[in-house]
Amino acid sequence: MTRVISILLCGLGLLLVGVPAQAQTPPSVGERAAYSGLHRAASLGDATAIRTLLAQGADPKAIDRSGRTPLHVAAFTSQYDALRPLVAGGGDINALENDRYDVITIAAVKDDVPMVRLALELGGNPKLITSRYDRTALIAAAHLGHEGVVEALIKAGAPLDHVNNLGWTALIEAVILGDGAKRHLETARALVSAGADRKIADRSGVTPLQHARLRGYDEMAAIVK
């Protein structure tokens, strides 16, 4: 049985090569320099300009060539002051850009806890299915070991056991895409403490505990057993 699992793990390792830590595309320096209107004001965090432009009829749902609204730009650039006036002016905090990321998932990948909390406060939905992997912001944060984001999303009611189109939950990603060190350990601990199902296996039938043991992650194994 151990040999079978090892073979499955080798196959999984090949698959992992194609899973980037970040699949998001933030606006480039050139794009930001070319922005005008609300996109420019959002990228600068200029709340006064945002309110003025909205009063003049600017569209808070307007998109750039990558489908980013001003809210997406504010999330990518950590411009907290831009969020409230954009949402108050009709911006959609749950809109998805072309890569299917919303404000919360963008902030989750950036490990931007204040932005995650602010987006949640303004109506962001922690249950949204985002990205090409049909994941959630919680899975994205667990993948990267962003334990503060994980805790905030759990508190907001993010689904603990959502399975993405790779067949992985947040707990599985914390094990197989982590390094077994402190941040991923704290991530796994938060998920388990919140009630994440430790028995959900991947498509090959390998559980988080088996993955942890196969990698020699003894502390992780103790958490997910």
C-alpha positions in Angstrom: 0.0 0.0 0.0 2.8 2.4 0.9 4.4 1.7 -2.5 1.1 2.5 -4.3 0.7 5.8 -2.4 4.4 6.7 -3.2 3.7 6.2 -6.9 0.6 8.3 -6.7 2.5 11.0 -4.9 5.2 11.0 -7.7 2.5 11.5 -10.2 1.0 14.3 -8.1 4.5 15.9 -8.0 4.5 16.2 -11.8 1.1 17.9 -11.6 2.2 20.4 -9.0 4.8 21.7 -11.4 2.0 23.3 -13.4 0.3 25.0 -10.4 1.8 28.4 -9.9 1.9 30.1 -6.5 0.3 33.1 -8.2 -1.8 33.1 -11.3 -2.9 36.7 -10.9 -1.9 39.5 -13.2 -1.6 42.8 -11.4 -1.5 46.0 -13.5 2.0 46.6 -14.8 3.9 49.8 -14.2 3.1 50.8 -17.8 -0.6 50.1 -17.3 -0.8 52.1 -14.1 1.0 55.0 -15.8 -1.6 54.9 -18.6 -4.6 54.8 -16.4 -7.0 57.7 -16.3 -10.2 58.5 -14.5 -11.3 56.1 -11.7 -8.7 53.5 -12.5 -5.9 56.1 -12.0 -7.6 57.5 -8.8 -7.9 54.0 -7.5 -4.3 53.1 -8.2 -3.3 56.2 -6.2 -5.8 55.7 -3.4 -7.2 59.2 -4.1 -10.6 59.1 -2.3 -11.3 62.7 -3.1 -10.8 62.3 -6.8 -12.9 59.1 -6.7 -15.8 60.9 -5.2 -15.5 63.8 -7.6 -15.3 61.5 -10.6 -18.3 59.5 -9.4 -20.3 62.7 -8.9 -19.5 63.6 -12.5 -20.9 60.3 -13.7 -17.8 58.1 -14.0 -18.6 54.3 -14.1 -17.2 52.4 -11.1 -17.7 49.2 -13.0 -15.6 50.2 -16.0 -12.9 47.7 -16.9 -9.4 47.8 -18.3 -8.2 45.4 -21.0 -7.7 42.7 -18.4 -11.2 43.1 -17.0 -10.0 44.9 -13.9 -12.4 47.4 -12.3 -11.1 50.3 -10.2 -11.8 48.1 -7.2 -9.5 45.3 -8.6 -6.8 47.9 -9.1 -7.2 49.2 -5.6 -6.8 45.6 -4.3 -3.7 44.9 -6.4 -2.1 48.2 -5.2 -3.3 48.0 -1.5 -5.1 51.3 -1.7 -7.5 50.9 1.2 -8.9 54.5 1.0 -10.2 53.8 -2.5 -12.5 50.9 -1.5 -15.2 52.7 0.5 -16.0 55.5 -2.0 -15.9 53.0 -4.9 -18.4 50.6 -3.2 -20.5 53.5 -2.0 -20.6 54.8 -5.6 -21.8 51.5 -7.1 -18.7 49.4 -7.5 -19.1 45.7 -7.3 -16.8 44.3 -4.6 -17.5 40.7 -5.8 -16.8 41.3 -9.5 -14.3 39.0 -11.2 -11.7 40.2 -13.6 -10.5 38.2 -16.7 -8.5 35.7 -14.6 -11.6 35.3 -12.4 -10.2 36.9 -9.3 -12.3 39.2 -7.0 -11.0 41.7 -4.5 -10.9 39.2 -1.6 -8.9 36.6 -3.5 -6.5 39.2 -4.8 -5.9 40.4 -1.3 -5.6 36.8 0.0 -2.8 36.0 -2.4 -1.0 39.2 -1.5 -1.3 38.3 2.2 -3.1 41.6 2.7 -5.1 41.0 5.8 -6.4 44.6 6.2 -7.7 44.5 2.6 -9.4 41.2 3.1 -11.1 42.4 6.3 -12.2 45.7 4.6 -13.5 43.9 1.6 -15.5 41.6 3.8 -16.9 44.5 5.7 -18.0 46.1 2.5 -19.9 43.1 1.3 -17.2 40.8 -0.1 -18.4 37.2 -0.4 -15.9 34.7 1.1 -17.8 31.9 -0.6 -17.1 33.0 -4.2 -15.6 30.4 -6.6 -12.7 32.1 -8.2 -9.7 31.5 -10.6 -9.1 28.9 -13.3 -8.9 26.3 -10.6 -12.5 26.9 -9.3 -11.0 27.5 -5.9 -11.9 29.9 -3.1 -10.0 32.7 -1.4 -9.5 30.4 1.5 -7.9 27.7 -0.7 -5.6 30.4 -2.2 -4.5 31.6 1.2 -4.0 28.1 2.6 -1.9 27.2 -0.5 0.5 30.1 0.4 0.4 29.7 4.2 -1.2 33.1 4.8 -2.5 32.1 8.2 -3.9 35.6 9.1 -6.0 35.7 5.9 -7.1 32.1 6.6 -8.3 33.0 10.0 -10.2 36.1 8.8 -11.9 34.1 6.0 -12.9 31.3 8.4 -14.4 33.9 10.8 -16.3 35.3 7.8 -17.8 31.9 7.0 -15.7 30.8 4.1 -16.5 27.1 3.1 -13.9 24.9 4.8 -14.3 21.9 2.6 -14.7 23.2 -0.9 -12.9 21.0 -3.5 -11.3 22.8 -6.4 -11.1 21.4 -9.9 -7.7 19.8 -9.1 -9.5 17.8 -6.4 -8.0 19.6 -3.4 -9.4 21.3 -0.3 -7.8 24.1 1.6 -6.4 21.6 4.1 -4.9 19.4 1.3 -3.3 22.5 -0.3 -1.8 23.6 3.1 -0.1 20.2 3.2 1.0 19.4 -0.4 1.8 22.9 -1.5 3.3 24.0 1.8 6.8 23.5 3.2 5.7 22.0 6.5 7.0 25.1 8.4 5.3 27.5 10.8 2.9 29.4 8.5 1.5 26.3 6.9 1.3 24.6 10.2 -0.7 27.5 11.6 -2.9 27.5 8.5 -3.6 23.8 8.9 -4.2 24.2 12.7 -6.7 27.0 12.0 -8.6 24.9 9.4 -8.7 21.8 11.6 -9.8 23.9 14.7 -12.6 25.4 12.6 -13.9 21.9 11.6 -12.3 21.2 8.3 -12.8 17.6 7.3 -9.4 15.8 7.7 -10.7 12.7 5.9 -11.4 14.3 2.5 -8.8 12.7 0.1 -7.5 13.9 -3.2 -8.5 12.2 -6.5 -6.0 9.5 -5.9 -7.5 8.7 -2.5 -4.6 10.2 -0.5 -5.6 12.0 2.6 -3.9 15.1 4.2 -2.4 12.8 6.9 -0.9 10.5 4.3 0.5 13.4 2.3 2.0 14.8 5.5 3.6 11.5 6.4 4.9 10.9 2.9 6.7 14.2 3.0 8.1 13.7 6.5 6.1 16.6 7.9 5.7 15.2 11.4 4.2 18.3 13.0 1.7 18.6 10.2 0.8 15.0 10.5 0.1 15.6 14.2 -2.3 18.4 13.3 -4.2 16.6 10.6 -4.4 13.1 12.0 
